[in-house]
Amino acid sequence: MHFVYVLTNRKHGTLYIGVTNDLPARIASHRAGSGSEFVRKHALSRLVCVQPFSTAAEAIAQEKRLKKWHRSWKIHLIEADNPEWRDLYETLMC
């Protein structure tokens, strides 16, 4: 399984879109400060959106699409499933 995910620092804050095949490990890496420089610089630790895909190619294609979207479209995507912008990281540990 592969995932496209969105991190932020607060509701309507800075957004980061990434792709991984090990979501818990990747988010833990970001939170530890060893993920990406952009995430570290903007203190992005709140996981607000996750989309699963069967293949890496599908996930990468979606990541590229999302990165081209207008900010308002990205916010709508997040709020469709997570209107409170709660941190979904804890749900990964279940």
C-alpha positions as CSV (number, residue, x, y, z in Angstrom):
1,M,0.0,0.0,0.0
2,H,1.2,3.5,-0.8
3,F,-0.1,6.8,0.6
4,V,-0.3,10.4,-0.3
5,Y,-0.5,12.6,2.8
6,V,-0.8,16.2,3.8
7,L,0.9,17.8,6.8
8,T,0.3,21.2,8.3
9,N,1.2,23.2,11.4
10,R,-2.3,24.4,12.2
11,K,-5.8,24.8,10.6
12,H,-5.4,26.6,7.3
13,G,-1.6,26.8,7.9
14,T,1.3,25.8,5.7
15,L,0.6,22.6,3.7
16,Y,3.1,19.8,2.7
17,I,2.1,17.0,0.4
18,G,4.2,13.8,0.4
19,V,4.1,10.2,-0.7
20,T,5.3,7.0,1.1
21,N,4.8,3.3,1.4
22,D,5.3,3.3,5.2
23,L,3.1,6.1,6.5
24,P,3.7,5.6,10.3
25,A,7.4,5.6,9.8
26,R,7.4,8.6,7.5
27,I,5.3,10.7,9.8
28,A,7.5,9.7,12.7
29,S,10.5,10.8,10.7
30,H,9.0,14.2,10.0
31,R,8.1,14.6,13.6
32,A,11.6,13.7,14.7
33,G,13.0,16.4,12.3
34,S,14.6,14.0,9.9
35,G,11.9,14.1,7.2
36,S,12.3,17.0,4.9
37,E,13.9,20.4,5.3
38,F,10.6,22.1,4.4
39,V,8.7,20.2,7.0
40,R,11.3,21.0,9.6
41,K,11.5,24.7,8.7
42,H,7.8,25.2,8.9
43,A,7.2,22.9,12.0
44,L,4.7,20.8,10.1
45,S,3.7,17.9,12.3
46,R,-0.1,17.6,12.1
47,L,-1.3,14.8,9.6
48,V,-4.6,16.1,8.3
49,C,-5.2,14.0,5.1
50,V,-4.3,10.5,3.9
51,Q,-5.1,8.9,0.6
52,P,-4.3,5.2,0.1
53,F,-3.3,3.7,-3.3
54,S,-2.5,0.2,-4.5
55,T,0.6,1.1,-6.5
56,A,3.4,3.6,-6.2
57,A,2.7,4.9,-9.7
58,E,-0.9,5.8,-8.7
59,A,0.3,7.5,-5.5
60,I,3.0,9.5,-7.2
61,A,0.6,10.6,-9.9
62,Q,-1.8,11.8,-7.3
63,E,0.9,13.6,-5.3
64,K,1.9,15.5,-8.5
65,R,-1.7,16.4,-9.2
66,L,-2.3,17.7,-5.7
67,K,0.9,19.8,-5.8
68,K,-0.5,21.6,-8.9
69,W,-3.9,22.3,-7.3
70,H,-5.0,25.7,-6.0
71,R,-4.7,26.1,-2.2
72,S,-8.5,26.4,-1.9
73,W,-8.9,23.0,-3.6
74,K,-6.4,21.4,-1.1
75,I,-8.3,22.9,1.8
76,H,-11.6,21.6,0.5
77,L,-10.0,18.1,0.1
78,I,-8.8,18.2,3.7
79,E,-12.1,19.5,5.1
80,A,-14.2,16.9,3.2
81,D,-13.0,14.2,5.5
82,N,-11.4,16.2,8.4
83,P,-13.3,19.4,8.9
84,E,-11.7,20.0,12.3
85,W,-8.2,19.5,10.9
86,R,-7.5,17.0,13.7
87,D,-4.2,15.2,13.8
88,L,-4.7,11.7,12.2
89,Y,-1.3,10.4,13.3
90,E,-2.7,8.7,16.4
91,T,-5.2,6.8,14.3
92,L,-2.3,5.2,12.5
93,M,-1.1,3.5,15.7
94,C,-4.3,1.5,16.1
